[in-house]
Each structure stands twice: as C-alpha cells, then as structure tokens.
Amino acid sequence: MKLTIKSRKLGKTLTFSRPGTSYVFVDLNGKPGTLGDQMCQGGMLMGSTLSASDNTFEDVCRSWYRSYLRQEIN
C-alpha cells in the first residue's frame, strides 16, 4: 500500500508505504519501503510506532505528515 504527497513546504515528494500488515514507513531518508523511516506518534521518527489498516492508511499518513510539518517549520 502506498501514498505519495508532493510537499511544497519540504521541496520534495514523499512516499508513504505499508509493506507489511500494519507498520507505516516514509522515505524521508531517500530510501523506500522498510529501508525508509518508520513513522511514530506526533510526527516523530522515534517513539511509539504508528500502524494502519487498509481503511486508515491514508488518514494516518496525512495526519502524521501535518504533525511532522508543524515540528519542522517551527
């Protein structure tokens, strides 16, 4: 499962993926899939990892992305 967001604020395209059955990754480090960064609560890359089902994948990714931007821009 994948979702791509073209971020004007970060100046790059982010690809979110769920290669397995629950944990979600983002390619902030330039590496796809499980080689990417594992998303955690509050827009973080360390801490309590996020998981998503087929039904919640897009919402989890977009929510994490908004939280991540709030931290990066401030």
N, CA, C and O atoms as CSV, one atom per row, in Angstrom:
chain,resi,resn,atom,element,x,y,z
A,1,MET,N,N,0.852,-1.167,0.000
A,1,MET,CA,C,0.000,0.000,0.000
A,1,MET,C,C,0.897,1.228,0.000
A,1,MET,O,O,1.855,1.296,0.770
A,2,LYS,N,N,0.596,2.203,-0.859
A,2,LYS,CA,C,1.421,3.411,-0.973
A,2,LYS,C,C,0.567,4.661,-1.113
A,2,LYS,O,O,-0.564,4.623,-1.598
A,3,LEU,N,N,1.155,5.781,-0.666
A,3,LEU,CA,C,0.554,7.101,-0.828
A,3,LEU,C,C,1.696,8.067,-1.120
A,3,LEU,O,O,2.723,8.036,-0.442
A,4,THR,N,N,1.523,8.923,-2.123
A,4,THR,CA,C,2.537,9.909,-2.475
A,4,THR,C,C,1.992,11.311,-2.244
A,4,THR,O,O,0.878,11.637,-2.654
A,5,ILE,N,N,2.797,12.132,-1.580
A,5,ILE,CA,C,2.441,13.525,-1.325
A,5,ILE,C,C,3.574,14.398,-1.858
A,5,ILE,O,O,4.735,14.212,-1.495
A,6,LYS,N,N,3.228,15.353,-2.722
A,6,LYS,CA,C,4.217,16.313,-3.211
A,6,LYS,C,C,4.219,17.497,-2.250
A,6,LYS,O,O,3.286,18.301,-2.240
A,7,SER,N,N,5.260,17.595,-1.453
A,7,SER,CA,C,5.340,18.619,-0.418
A,7,SER,C,C,6.059,19.858,-0.933
A,7,SER,O,O,7.261,19.825,-1.196
A,8,ARG,N,N,5.328,20.929,-1.073
A,8,ARG,CA,C,5.953,22.194,-1.466
A,8,ARG,C,C,6.767,22.762,-0.312
A,8,ARG,O,O,7.803,23.390,-0.527
A,9,LYS,N,N,6.297,22.541,0.909
A,9,LYS,CA,C,6.998,23.091,2.077
A,9,LYS,C,C,8.348,22.418,2.305
A,9,LYS,O,O,9.293,23.066,2.756
A,10,LEU,N,N,8.450,21.126,2.000
A,10,LEU,CA,C,9.719,20.418,2.151
A,10,LEU,C,C,10.519,20.411,0.852
A,10,LEU,O,O,11.714,20.119,0.851
A,11,GLY,N,N,9.857,20.733,-0.240
A,11,GLY,CA,C,10.519,20.777,-1.527
A,11,GLY,C,C,10.853,19.415,-2.112
A,11,GLY,O,O,11.822,19.272,-2.857
A,12,LYS,N,N,10.043,18.408,-1.770
A,12,LYS,CA,C,10.264,17.070,-2.323
A,12,LYS,C,C,8.987,16.252,-2.268
A,12,LYS,O,O,7.998,16.642,-1.647
A,13,THR,N,N,9.035,15.117,-2.927
A,13,THR,CA,C,7.904,14.196,-2.924
A,13,THR,C,C,8.146,13.123,-1.882
A,13,THR,O,O,9.215,12.514,-1.844
A,14,LEU,N,N,7.152,12.893,-1.035
A,14,LEU,CA,C,7.240,11.858,-0.001
A,14,LEU,C,C,6.370,10.676,-0.401
A,14,LEU,O,O,5.240,10.846,-0.857
A,15,THR,N,N,6.908,9.485,-0.225
A,15,THR,CA,C,6.139,8.273,-0.469
A,15,THR,C,C,5.970,7.538,0.845
A,15,THR,O,O,6.944,7.176,1.504
A,16,PHE,N,N,4.729,7.325,1.212
A,16,PHE,CA,C,4.383,6.581,2.419
A,16,PHE,C,C,4.048,5.165,1.991
A,16,PHE,O,O,3.403,4.961,0.963
A,17,SER,N,N,4.482,4.185,2.771
A,17,SER,CA,C,4.196,2.802,2.395
A,17,SER,C,C,3.922,1.950,3.627
A,17,SER,O,O,4.347,2.252,4.742
A,18,ARG,N,N,3.201,0.885,3.370
A,18,ARG,CA,C,2.927,-0.124,4.394
A,18,ARG,C,C,3.254,-1.470,3.757
A,18,ARG,O,O,2.371,-2.140,3.221
A,19,PRO,N,N,4.536,-1.868,3.818
A,19,PRO,CA,C,4.953,-3.091,3.145
A,19,PRO,C,C,4.390,-4.367,3.780
A,19,PRO,O,O,4.210,-5.375,3.097
A,20,GLY,N,N,4.120,-4.321,5.057
A,20,GLY,CA,C,3.581,-5.488,5.743
A,20,GLY,C,C,2.100,-5.342,6.005
A,20,GLY,O,O,1.348,-4.879,5.148
A,21,THR,N,N,1.685,-5.741,7.197
A,21,THR,CA,C,0.268,-5.681,7.528
A,21,THR,C,C,-0.113,-4.514,8.422
A,21,THR,O,O,-1.302,-4.253,8.605
A,22,SER,N,N,0.877,-3.790,8.996
A,22,SER,CA,C,0.467,-2.716,9.892
A,22,SER,C,C,1.405,-1.518,9.938
A,22,SER,O,O,0.918,-0.392,9.837
A,23,TYR,N,N,2.712,-1.682,10.083
A,23,TYR,CA,C,3.604,-0.546,10.291
A,23,TYR,C,C,3.771,0.301,9.037
A,23,TYR,O,O,3.806,-0.216,7.920
A,24,VAL,N,N,3.875,1.624,9.243
A,24,VAL,CA,C,3.913,2.572,8.140
A,24,VAL,C,C,5.286,3.243,8.078
A,24,VAL,O,O,5.859,3.599,9.107
A,25,PHE,N,N,5.804,3.409,6.865
A,25,PHE,CA,C,7.114,3.997,6.637
A,25,PHE,C,C,6.994,5.189,5.693
A,25,PHE,O,O,6.046,5.289,4.913
A,26,VAL,N,N,7.983,6.100,5.779
A,26,VAL,CA,C,8.056,7.251,4.869
A,26,VAL,C,C,9.502,7.367,4.386
A,26,VAL,O,O,10.439,7.100,5.138
A,27,ASP,N,N,9.672,7.765,3.138
A,27,ASP,CA,C,11.009,7.803,2.538
A,27,ASP,C,C,11.743,9.125,2.748
A,27,ASP,O,O,12.357,9.629,1.807
A,28,LEU,N,N,11.701,9.697,3.934
A,28,LEU,CA,C,12.399,10.947,4.225
A,28,LEU,C,C,13.912,10.812,4.077
A,28,LEU,O,O,14.593,11.790,3.768
A,29,ASN,N,N,14.435,9.624,4.291
A,29,ASN,CA,C,15.880,9.409,4.179
A,29,ASN,C,C,16.290,9.036,2.756
A,29,ASN,O,O,17.451,8.708,2.509
A,30,GLY,N,N,15.347,9.084,1.830
A,30,GLY,CA,C,15.643,8.782,0.436
A,30,GLY,C,C,15.578,7.312,0.089
A,30,GLY,O,O,15.880,6.928,-1.041
A,31,LYS,N,N,15.185,6.480,1.049
A,31,LYS,CA,C,15.100,5.036,0.816
A,31,LYS,C,C,13.647,4.583,0.934
A,31,LYS,O,O,12.938,5.008,1.846
A,32,PRO,N,N,13.200,3.723,0.019
A,32,PRO,CA,C,11.801,3.296,0.008
A,32,PRO,C,C,11.513,2.138,0.960
A,32,PRO,O,O,12.421,1.479,1.468
A,33,GLY,N,N,10.226,1.916,1.182
A,33,GLY,CA,C,9.756,0.746,1.937
A,33,GLY,C,C,10.338,0.653,3.332
A,33,GLY,O,O,10.457,1.662,4.026
A,34,THR,N,N,10.705,-0.558,3.750
A,34,THR,CA,C,11.199,-0.775,5.108
A,34,THR,C,C,12.580,-0.184,5.336
A,34,THR,O,O,13.050,-0.155,6.473
A,35,LEU,N,N,13.242,0.286,4.288
A,35,LEU,CA,C,14.519,0.980,4.445
A,35,LEU,C,C,14.302,2.450,4.780
A,35,LEU,O,O,15.237,3.145,5.175
A,36,GLY,N,N,13.067,2.922,4.621
A,36,GLY,CA,C,12.719,4.300,4.948
A,36,GLY,C,C,12.582,4.485,6.449
A,36,GLY,O,O,12.843,3.568,7.228
A,37,ASP,N,N,12.171,5.673,6.841
A,37,ASP,CA,C,11.966,5.978,8.257
A,37,ASP,C,C,10.611,5.465,8.709
A,37,ASP,O,O,9.613,5.611,8.003
A,38,GLN,N,N,10.583,4.861,9.895
A,38,GLN,CA,C,9.322,4.378,10.444
A,38,GLN,C,C,8.630,5.529,11.156
A,38,GLN,O,O,9.236,6.213,11.981
A,39,MET,N,N,7.373,5.739,10.837
A,39,MET,CA,C,6.614,6.853,11.397
A,39,MET,C,C,6.184,6.543,12.825
A,39,MET,O,O,5.769,5.427,13.141
A,40,CYS,N,N,6.295,7.569,13.689
A,40,CYS,CA,C,5.905,7.432,15.088
A,40,CYS,C,C,4.932,8.540,15.463
A,40,CYS,O,O,4.765,9.511,14.723
A,41,GLN,N,N,4.299,8.389,16.604
A,41,GLN,CA,C,3.278,9.339,17.041
A,41,GLN,C,C,3.817,10.751,17.111
A,41,GLN,O,O,4.991,10.965,17.415
A,42,GLY,N,N,2.952,11.716,16.826
A,42,GLY,CA,C,3.282,13.127,16.956
A,42,GLY,C,C,4.178,13.678,15.868
A,42,GLY,O,O,4.819,14.711,16.066
A,43,GLY,N,N,4.241,13.015,14.724
A,43,GLY,CA,C,5.082,13.498,13.640
A,43,GLY,C,C,6.552,13.201,13.840
A,43,GLY,O,O,7.407,13.800,13.188
A,44,MET,N,N,6.846,12.289,14.730
A,44,MET,CA,C,8.232,11.941,15.061
A,44,MET,C,C,8.701,10.740,14.245
A,44,MET,O,O,7.907,10.058,13.598
A,45,LEU,N,N,10.010,10.498,14.293
A,45,LEU,CA,C,10.605,9.331,13.648
A,45,LEU,C,C,11.146,8.355,14.676
A,45,LEU,O,O,11.672,7.299,14.323
A,46,MET,N,N,11.018,8.708,15.947
A,46,MET,CA,C,11.394,7.812,17.039
A,46,MET,C,C,10.286,7.870,18.078
A,46,MET,O,O,9.672,8.917,18.284
A,47,GLY,N,N,10.034,6.749,18.728
A,47,GLY,CA,C,8.994,6.710,19.742
A,47,GLY,C,C,8.006,5.601,19.486
A,47,GLY,O,O,8.384,4.518,19.039
A,48,SER,N,N,6.748,5.857,19.763
A,48,SER,CA,C,5.684,4.870,19.568
A,48,SER,C,C,5.329,4.788,18.092
A,48,SER,O,O,4.803,5.742,17.518
A,49,THR,N,N,5.615,3.653,17.483
A,49,THR,CA,C,5.395,3.500,16.045
A,49,THR,C,C,3.913,3.483,15.700
A,49,THR,O,O,3.075,3.039,16.484
A,50,LEU,N,N,3.618,3.977,14.513
A,50,LEU,CA,C,2.242,4.017,14.029
A,50,LEU,C,C,1.961,2.799,13.163
A,50,LEU,O,O,2.830,2.302,12.447
A,51,SER,N,N,0.746,2.343,13.249
A,51,SER,CA,C,0.294,1.268,12.374
A,51,SER,C,C,-1.018,1.703,11.737
A,51,SER,O,O,-1.705,2.594,12.236
A,52,ALA,N,N,-1.348,1.060,10.634
A,52,ALA,CA,C,-2.566,1.427,9.911
A,52,ALA,C,C,-3.147,0.207,9.224
A,52,ALA,O,O,-2.422,-0.684,8.783
A,53,SER,N,N,-4.451,0.184,9.144
A,53,SER,CA,C,-5.146,-0.862,8.392
A,53,SER,C,C,-5.390,-0.340,6.981
A,53,SER,O,O,-5.050,0.801,6.671
A,54,ASP,N,N,-5.967,-1.160,6.142
A,54,ASP,CA,C,-6.310,-0.716,4.787
A,54,ASP,C,C,-7.226,0.509,4.832
A,54,ASP,O,O,-7.100,1.418,4.011
A,55,ASN,N,N,-8.141,0.524,5.791
A,55,ASN,CA,C,-9.127,1.602,5.890
A,55,ASN,C,C,-8.560,2.897,6.459
A,55,ASN,O,O,-9.075,3.975,6.162
A,56,THR,N,N,-7.499,2.812,7.279
A,56,THR,CA,C,-6.984,4.003,7.952
A,56,THR,C,C,-5.648,4.490,7.401
A,56,THR,O,O,-5.136,5.512,7.858
A,57,PHE,N,N,-5.077,3.787,6.437
A,57,PHE,CA,C,-3.735,4.098,5.943
A,57,PHE,C,C,-3.584,5.561,5.512
A,57,PHE,O,O,-2.681,6.246,5.991
A,58,GLU,N,N,-4.434,6.042,4.635
A,58,GLU,CA,C,-4.305,7.413,4.124
A,58,GLU,C,C,-4.478,8.442,5.236
A,58,GLU,O,O,-3.727,9.415,5.291
A,59,ASP,N,N,-5.446,8.249,6.118
A,59,ASP,CA,C,-5.668,9.188,7.226
A,59,ASP,C,C,-4.471,9.236,8.161
A,59,ASP,O,O,-4.073,10.316,8.597
A,60,VAL,N,N,-3.888,8.078,8.476
A,60,VAL,CA,C,-2.719,8.013,9.359
A,60,VAL,C,C,-1.545,8.754,8.723
A,60,VAL,O,O,-0.857,9.522,9.396
A,61,CYS,N,N,-1.315,8.529,7.435
A,61,CYS,CA,C,-0.207,9.182,6.726
A,61,CYS,C,C,-0.374,10.695,6.693
A,61,CYS,O,O,0.568,11.429,6.993
A,62,ARG,N,N,-1.547,11.160,6.337
A,62,ARG,CA,C,-1.779,12.603,6.223
A,62,ARG,C,C,-1.710,13.287,7.591
A,62,ARG,O,O,-1.199,14.401,7.701
A,63,SER,N,N,-2.216,12.634,8.618
A,63,SER,CA,C,-2.157,13.182,9.972
A,63,SER,C,C,-0.703,13.277,10.446
A,63,SER,O,O,-0.296,14.291,11.013
A,64,TRP,N,N,0.069,12.225,10.214
A,64,TRP,CA,C,1.480,12.232,10.595
A,64,TRP,C,C,2.219,13.336,9.850
A,64,TRP,O,O,3.020,14.054,10.447
A,65,TYR,N,N,1.958,13.479,8.553
A,65,TYR,CA,C,2.609,14.488,7.718
A,65,TYR,C,C,2.338,15.896,8.258
A,65,TYR,O,O,3.259,16.708,8.345
A,66,ARG,N,N,1.098,16.191,8.617
A,66,ARG,CA,C,0.768,17.505,9.176
A,66,ARG,C,C,1.522,17.746,10.486
A,66,ARG,O,O,2.038,18.841,10.713
A,67,SER,N,N,1.587,16.740,11.335
A,67,SER,CA,C,2.321,16.867,12.599
A,67,SER,C,C,3.811,17.071,12.347
A,67,SER,O,O,4.457,17.875,13.019
A,68,TYR,N,N,4.344,16.349,11.390
A,68,TYR,CA,C,5.757,16.464,11.045
A,68,TYR,C,C,6.083,17.873,10.539
A,68,TYR,O,O,7.101,18.451,10.919
A,69,LEU,N,N,5.223,18.418,9.689
A,69,LEU,CA,C,5.433,19.783,9.182
A,69,LEU,C,C,5.404,20.807,10.298
A,69,LEU,O,O,6.213,21.735,10.296
A,70,ARG,N,N,4.504,20.666,11.243
A,70,ARG,CA,C,4.437,21.606,12.363
A,70,ARG,C,C,5.762,21.639,13.116
A,70,ARG,O,O,6.207,22.706,13.540
A,71,GLN,N,N,6.391,20.489,13.283
A,71,GLN,CA,C,7.673,20.424,14.002
A,71,GLN,C,C,8.817,20.969,13.156
A,71,GLN,O,O,9.681,21.681,13.667
A,72,GLU,N,N,8.828,20.647,11.885
A,72,GLU,CA,C,9.925,21.050,11.002
A,72,GLU,C,C,9.922,22.539,10.705
A,72,GLU,O,O,10.984,23.151,10.594
A,73,ILE,N,N,8.756,23.122,10.577
A,73,ILE,CA,C,8.653,24.529,10.196
A,73,ILE,C,C,8.833,25.442,11.396
A,73,ILE,O,O,9.310,26.566,11.237
A,74,ASN,N,N,8.470,25.002,12.580
A,74,ASN,CA,C,8.619,25.838,13.790
A,74,ASN,C,C,9.989,25.778,14.354
A,74,ASN,O,O,10.270,26.423,15.364
